[in-house]
C-alpha cells in the first residue's frame, strides 16, 4: 500500500467512526416515545375507563371553581363494582399523563369541575403522609359528602 493511501485511510476511518458515533447519538436522541407511534396509528395510549369518555377534550366546558367546601371520597367504583382500586390522578381532563395514584377510599377536596359532553372531571387534592397530591379524576370515581351533592 503506498504511503499516501495509508494517510487517507486513517483519517478516513476516524471521520467515518465519528460520523457513525455522532449519527448514532442523534438517532437515540430523536427517538419519539412509544405513545407517539400509538397516537399516530389511531390507538389511544390512555388507560381504558369502564364508562364513555369525552371523544374530544376541547369540547368540554371551562373549569368551574368549587371552593374549599367540596369534599368527598375517591371510590374507584362504577355501577357498584370496584373498577379502579388505585384511582389515577391525571394531568388534565384530556388524561394525557398519570401524575399519581391514590388508594380508593381516600378523602379528597374537589377544587374544580370541568363538564364534558360525555363525562365530567374534577380536580382533586389529597394530603397523604404530609405530601399533597393533586390531579384530575373522572367524576364517577368521586362520591361527594352529603352537604356537597349539588354538583
N, C-alpha and C positions, 0 to 999 in steps of 0.2 A: 504494500500500500504506500503510495507516495506521501511525502511529508505534508503537503498542502491538504490532502484529503483527510488526514487524521485531525488537523486543526479544525476543519469544518465539521467533522463528525462529533468531536467532544462538545463544542459549543452548541451544535445542533441538538445533541442529546439533552444537554442542560436545558435549552429552551423548550424542547418537546416535553421534558419532565415537568418543568414549571407550568407549562400550559395545561398539562393533564391534571396536575395538582390544583392549579387555580380554577380550572373549569369544574373539577370535582367538588371543590368547596362551594363554588357558586351554585352548582346544581343542588347541593344539600340545602343551601340557604333558601333556594327558590321553591322547594317542595311545599305546596299548599297542604293544609290539614285534610284528613280524610273527609271531614264534614263538607268541604268544598266540593269534592267529587260526588258525594251523595246528593248534595243540593243540585249539582249540575245534571245529574241523571234523573231528577224528579223525585228522589227519595227524601223523606223528611228525617233529618238526624235527631230530632227531638224525641224524648221518651213518649210512648203512647199513653193516652189517657183513656179511661173507661167510658167517657162521655164525649159528645161532639165538642170540638174546639172551634175557635174562630178561623175561618179559612184565610182571612186577610186581616192582620192586626191593625192595619191602617184604617179599617172601617170601624174601629172601636171609638168610643167617646173620649172626652177629656177626663183626666183624673179628677175625682171629687174628694176634697179634704173631709175626712171623717172626724178628726179631733181626737182627744185623749179618752173619750168616754166609750169608745167602741172596743170592747174586749170579748174574747171568746176562746175557743179551743180548736186546734188543728186536729181533726178527727181521722183523716185519711179514709173515711167511709163514704161509699157511694151506693145508694139503693140498699142500705142495710148490710153491705159487705165491706170489710176492711180491704181496700184495694191498694193502699199505699201506707204500709206500716212506718216508713220513713218518708214524711212529706217533704217534697222538694221545694226549695225556695229558688225562684228564677230571677234573672237579671231584669226582666220586664214581662209584660203580658204577652210579648211575642215568643217567650220561652227560648231564647237563643242559647242561654247558658245556665247551668245549675250552679248557684252560689253556695248553697248549703243544704243539708237535710236535717229535719227535726223529727224526733220521735212523735208518732201520733199520740194524742192526749196532752200535748204541751199547750199551756196557756199562752196566748199572744195578744197583742194590741193591734187592731186594724187601723192603719193610718190613712190609706187612700183606697178608693174604689174606682175601677175602670169598667164601664158597662160595655159589653160586646154584643154583636148580633146573635151569637150562639151561647157565649159563655162570659161571665163576669170574672174579674180578677181583683184580688185585694193585695195591697202592700201591707205586710205584717212585720211586727218586730217582737222578738223574744229575747229575754235575758237569761242565759243559761251558764252557770258556773262563772258568773261575773263577766261573761262575754256577750255582747249584743249581736244578734243575728237578725238580718233584715232581708226580705225578698218578696217576690210576688207569688201568690198561690191561687189556683183555681177556686172560685167561690164555693163549689160543692164540698170542699175539704174543710171549710171553716164553719163552725157552729157558734153563732153569736150568743152571748149571755141574754137572758130573758129581757133585760132592760134595753137592749140594743137591737132588737129584732126588726126594726122598721126598715132596714135596707135589705 
